[in-house]
């Protein structure tokens, strides 16, 4: 993995941003399902 071998912190930061976005999106989807289930 480039991040490990080359210590490419810019690439790591990009991955973290993507993961945070996906996590936030999943939370919003879960919240929407909770509203529907009520």
N, CA, C and O atoms as a CHARMM CRD file, in Angstrom:
* protein
*
  152
    1    1 UNK  N      0.85300  -1.18100   0.00000 PROA 1      0.00000
    2    1 UNK  CA     0.00000   0.00000   0.00000 PROA 1      0.00000
    3    1 UNK  C      0.88900   1.23100   0.00000 PROA 1      0.00000
    4    1 UNK  O      1.83000   1.33700   0.78700 PROA 1      0.00000
    5    2 UNK  N      0.58300   2.14100  -0.87700 PROA 2      0.00000
    6    2 UNK  CA     1.39100   3.35200  -1.04300 PROA 2      0.00000
    7    2 UNK  C      1.50100   4.15900   0.24900 PROA 2      0.00000
    8    2 UNK  O      2.55100   4.72600   0.55300 PROA 2      0.00000
    9    3 UNK  N      0.40400   4.20300   1.00200 PROA 3      0.00000
   10    3 UNK  CA     0.41100   4.98400   2.24100 PROA 3      0.00000
   11    3 UNK  C      1.44400   4.42300   3.21000 PROA 3      0.00000
   12    3 UNK  O      2.16300   5.18300   3.86000 PROA 3      0.00000
   13    4 UNK  N      1.52100   3.09800   3.31100 PROA 4      0.00000
   14    4 UNK  CA     2.45300   2.46000   4.23900 PROA 4      0.00000
   15    4 UNK  C      3.89000   2.53500   3.74600 PROA 4      0.00000
   16    4 UNK  O      4.79200   2.89200   4.50500 PROA 4      0.00000
   17    5 UNK  N      4.10600   2.20300   2.48600 PROA 5      0.00000
   18    5 UNK  CA     5.47600   2.11400   1.98700 PROA 5      0.00000
   19    5 UNK  C      6.11300   3.47500   1.76100 PROA 5      0.00000
   20    5 UNK  O      7.30400   3.65400   2.01900 PROA 5      0.00000
   21    6 UNK  N      5.33700   4.42900   1.28600 PROA 6      0.00000
   22    6 UNK  CA     5.89600   5.74500   0.96100 PROA 6      0.00000
   23    6 UNK  C      5.50100   6.82400   1.96600 PROA 6      0.00000
   24    6 UNK  O      5.88400   7.98400   1.81800 PROA 6      0.00000
   25    7 UNK  N      4.74300   6.44400   2.97900 PROA 7      0.00000
   26    7 UNK  CA     4.22000   7.40300   3.96000 PROA 7      0.00000
   27    7 UNK  C      3.57600   8.59700   3.25400 PROA 7      0.00000
   28    7 UNK  O      3.87800   9.75500   3.54300 PROA 7      0.00000
   29    8 UNK  N      2.68800   8.27700   2.32900 PROA 8      0.00000
   30    8 UNK  CA     1.98900   9.29400   1.53900 PROA 8      0.00000
   31    8 UNK  C      0.79500   9.81900   2.33800 PROA 8      0.00000
   32    8 UNK  O     -0.32200   9.31900   2.21000 PROA 8      0.00000
   33    9 UNK  N      1.05100  10.82600   3.15500 PROA 9      0.00000
   34    9 UNK  CA     0.01900  11.33600   4.05100 PROA 9      0.00000
   35    9 UNK  C     -1.08200  12.07800   3.30500 PROA 9      0.00000
   36    9 UNK  O     -2.21800  12.12800   3.77600 PROA 9      0.00000
   37   10 UNK  N     -0.77100  12.64500   2.16900 PROA 10     0.00000
   38   10 UNK  CA    -1.81000  13.30900   1.37500 PROA 10     0.00000
   39   10 UNK  C     -2.82200  12.28000   0.88800 PROA 10     0.00000
   40   10 UNK  O     -4.02800  12.52700   0.91500 PROA 10     0.00000
   41   11 UNK  N     -2.33600  11.13300   0.44700 PROA 11     0.00000
   42   11 UNK  CA    -3.23500  10.06100   0.01400 PROA 11     0.00000
   43   11 UNK  C     -4.05300   9.55500   1.19700 PROA 11     0.00000
   44   11 UNK  O     -5.24400   9.27300   1.06200 PROA 11     0.00000
   45   12 UNK  N     -3.41200   9.44400   2.34600 PROA 12     0.00000
   46   12 UNK  CA    -4.11900   8.99200   3.54600 PROA 12     0.00000
   47   12 UNK  C     -5.21800   9.98000   3.91400 PROA 12     0.00000
   48   12 UNK  O     -6.32400   9.57200   4.27000 PROA 12     0.00000
   49   13 UNK  N     -4.92800  11.26000   3.83200 PROA 13     0.00000
   50   13 UNK  CA    -5.92700  12.27600   4.16600 PROA 13     0.00000
   51   13 UNK  C     -7.11800  12.19000   3.21400 PROA 13     0.00000
   52   13 UNK  O     -8.26500  12.35800   3.63100 PROA 13     0.00000
   53   14 UNK  N     -6.84800  11.93100   1.95300 PROA 14     0.00000
   54   14 UNK  CA    -7.92900  11.77200   0.98600 PROA 14     0.00000
   55   14 UNK  C     -8.81500  10.58700   1.32400 PROA 14     0.00000
   56   14 UNK  O    -10.03900  10.66700   1.22000 PROA 14     0.00000
   57   15 UNK  N     -8.19300   9.48600   1.72900 PROA 15     0.00000
   58   15 UNK  CA    -8.97000   8.30700   2.11400 PROA 15     0.00000
   59   15 UNK  C     -9.80400   8.57900   3.36000 PROA 15     0.00000
   60   15 UNK  O    -10.95300   8.14700   3.45400 PROA 15     0.00000
   61   16 UNK  N     -9.22500   9.29000   4.30800 PROA 16     0.00000
   62   16 UNK  CA    -9.96500   9.61900   5.53100 PROA 16     0.00000
   63   16 UNK  C    -11.17500  10.48300   5.19300 PROA 16     0.00000
   64   16 UNK  O    -12.25700  10.27300   5.74100 PROA 16     0.00000
   65   17 UNK  N    -11.00500  11.45200   4.29800 PROA 17     0.00000
   66   17 UNK  CA   -12.14200  12.29700   3.88900 PROA 17     0.00000
   67   17 UNK  C    -13.23700  11.44900   3.25400 PROA 17     0.00000
   68   17 UNK  O    -14.41900  11.64400   3.53900 PROA 17     0.00000
   69   18 UNK  N    -12.84900  10.50700   2.39500 PROA 18     0.00000
   70   18 UNK  CA   -13.84400   9.63900   1.75800 PROA 18     0.00000
   71   18 UNK  C    -14.56300   8.78000   2.78700 PROA 18     0.00000
   72   18 UNK  O    -15.78300   8.62000   2.72500 PROA 18     0.00000
   73   19 UNK  N    -13.81300   8.22700   3.73000 PROA 19     0.00000
   74   19 UNK  CA   -14.43100   7.39000   4.75800 PROA 19     0.00000
   75   19 UNK  C    -15.38300   8.19400   5.63500 PROA 19     0.00000
   76   19 UNK  O    -16.46200   7.71500   5.98500 PROA 19     0.00000
   77   20 UNK  N    -14.98700   9.41100   5.99100 PROA 20     0.00000
   78   20 UNK  CA   -15.86300  10.26600   6.80400 PROA 20     0.00000
   79   20 UNK  C    -17.13600  10.60300   6.04200 PROA 20     0.00000
   80   20 UNK  O    -18.22500  10.60900   6.61500 PROA 20     0.00000
   81   21 UNK  N    -16.99800  10.88500   4.74500 PROA 21     0.00000
   82   21 UNK  CA   -18.17200  11.18600   3.93100 PROA 21     0.00000
   83   21 UNK  C    -19.11200   9.99000   3.89500 PROA 21     0.00000
   84   21 UNK  O    -20.32200  10.14000   4.06200 PROA 21     0.00000
   85   22 UNK  N    -18.54900   8.79700   3.67700 PROA 22     0.00000
   86   22 UNK  CA   -19.37100   7.59100   3.60800 PROA 22     0.00000
   87   22 UNK  C    -20.05000   7.31500   4.94700 PROA 22     0.00000
   88   22 UNK  O    -21.20800   6.89900   4.98400 PROA 22     0.00000
   89   23 UNK  N    -19.33300   7.54600   6.04200 PROA 23     0.00000
   90   23 UNK  CA   -19.91300   7.33600   7.36600 PROA 23     0.00000
   91   23 UNK  C    -21.06400   8.30700   7.61800 PROA 23     0.00000
   92   23 UNK  O    -22.10900   7.91700   8.13800 PROA 23     0.00000
   93   24 UNK  N    -20.86800   9.57100   7.24700 PROA 24     0.00000
   94   24 UNK  CA   -21.92200  10.57300   7.43200 PROA 24     0.00000
   95   24 UNK  C    -23.13600  10.22700   6.57000 PROA 24     0.00000
   96   24 UNK  O    -24.27300  10.34900   7.02500 PROA 24     0.00000
   97   25 UNK  N    -22.90200   9.80200   5.34600 PROA 25     0.00000
   98   25 UNK  CA   -23.99000   9.41900   4.45800 PROA 25     0.00000
   99   25 UNK  C    -24.77400   8.24400   5.03800 PROA 25     0.00000
  100   25 UNK  O    -26.00500   8.24200   5.01500 PROA 25     0.00000
  101   26 UNK  N    -24.06100   7.24600   5.55700 PROA 26     0.00000
  102   26 UNK  CA   -24.71800   6.08500   6.16400 PROA 26     0.00000
  103   26 UNK  C    -25.56500   6.50600   7.36300 PROA 26     0.00000
  104   26 UNK  O    -26.66700   5.99400   7.55500 PROA 26     0.00000
  105   27 UNK  N    -25.05600   7.43300   8.16800 PROA 27     0.00000
  106   27 UNK  CA   -25.82100   7.92500   9.32100 PROA 27     0.00000
  107   27 UNK  C    -27.08800   8.63700   8.86500 PROA 27     0.00000
  108   27 UNK  O    -28.14600   8.47800   9.47300 PROA 27     0.00000
  109   28 UNK  N    -26.98200   9.42200   7.79500 PROA 28     0.00000
  110   28 UNK  CA   -28.15600  10.13100   7.28700 PROA 28     0.00000
  111   28 UNK  C    -29.18400   9.15400   6.72500 PROA 28     0.00000
  112   28 UNK  O    -30.38800   9.35200   6.89400 PROA 28     0.00000
  113   29 UNK  N    -28.71900   8.11300   6.06400 PROA 29     0.00000
  114   29 UNK  CA   -29.62900   7.08900   5.53800 PROA 29     0.00000
  115   29 UNK  C    -30.31300   6.36300   6.68600 PROA 29     0.00000
  116   29 UNK  O    -31.52200   6.13500   6.64000 PROA 29     0.00000
  117   30 UNK  N    -29.55500   5.99700   7.71600 PROA 30     0.00000
  118   30 UNK  CA   -30.13800   5.34000   8.88900 PROA 30     0.00000
  119   30 UNK  C    -31.19400   6.22900   9.53900 PROA 30     0.00000
  120   30 UNK  O    -32.25800   5.75100   9.93100 PROA 30     0.00000
  121   31 UNK  N    -30.89800   7.52200   9.65300 PROA 31     0.00000
  122   31 UNK  CA   -31.85400   8.45300  10.25100 PROA 31     0.00000
  123   31 UNK  C    -33.12600   8.53300   9.40500 PROA 31     0.00000
  124   31 UNK  O    -34.23000   8.60100   9.94600 PROA 31     0.00000
  125   32 UNK  N    -32.97500   8.52600   8.09200 PROA 32     0.00000
  126   32 UNK  CA   -34.14100   8.57500   7.21000 PROA 32     0.00000
  127   32 UNK  C    -34.98900   7.31600   7.36800 PROA 32     0.00000
  128   32 UNK  O    -36.21700   7.39800   7.38600 PROA 32     0.00000
  129   33 UNK  N    -34.34700   6.15000   7.48100 PROA 33     0.00000
  130   33 UNK  CA   -35.09400   4.90800   7.70900 PROA 33     0.00000
  131   33 UNK  C    -35.80600   4.94400   9.05400 PROA 33     0.00000
  132   33 UNK  O    -36.92600   4.44600   9.17200 PROA 33     0.00000
  133   34 UNK  N    -35.17200   5.52700  10.07100 PROA 34     0.00000
  134   34 UNK  CA   -35.81500   5.64800  11.38100 PROA 34     0.00000
  135   34 UNK  C    -37.08000   6.48900  11.28700 PROA 34     0.00000
  136   34 UNK  O    -38.08500   6.17200  11.92300 PROA 34     0.00000
  137   35 UNK  N    -37.03900   7.55800  10.49900 PROA 35     0.00000
  138   35 UNK  CA   -38.21900   8.41000  10.32400 PROA 35     0.00000
  139   35 UNK  C    -39.32800   7.63000   9.62000 PROA 35     0.00000
  140   35 UNK  O    -40.49700   7.74400   9.98800 PROA 35     0.00000
  141   36 UNK  N    -38.97100   6.85100   8.62300 PROA 36     0.00000
  142   36 UNK  CA   -39.95900   6.06800   7.87600 PROA 36     0.00000
  143   36 UNK  C    -40.59700   5.00500   8.76600 PROA 36     0.00000
  144   36 UNK  O    -41.79800   4.75500   8.67200 PROA 36     0.00000
  145   37 UNK  N    -39.79900   4.38400   9.62600 PROA 37     0.00000
  146   37 UNK  CA   -40.29100   3.30000  10.47600 PROA 37     0.00000
  147   37 UNK  C    -41.22300   3.77300  11.58200 PROA 37     0.00000
  148   37 UNK  O    -41.94600   2.96100  12.15800 PROA 37     0.00000
  149   38 UNK  N    -41.22500   5.06100  11.89300 PROA 38     0.00000
  150   38 UNK  CA   -42.06600   5.54600  12.98900 PROA 38     0.00000
  151   38 UNK  C    -43.48600   5.51700  12.59500 PROA 38     0.00000
  152   38 UNK  O    -44.35400   5.88900  13.38500 PROA 38     0.00000
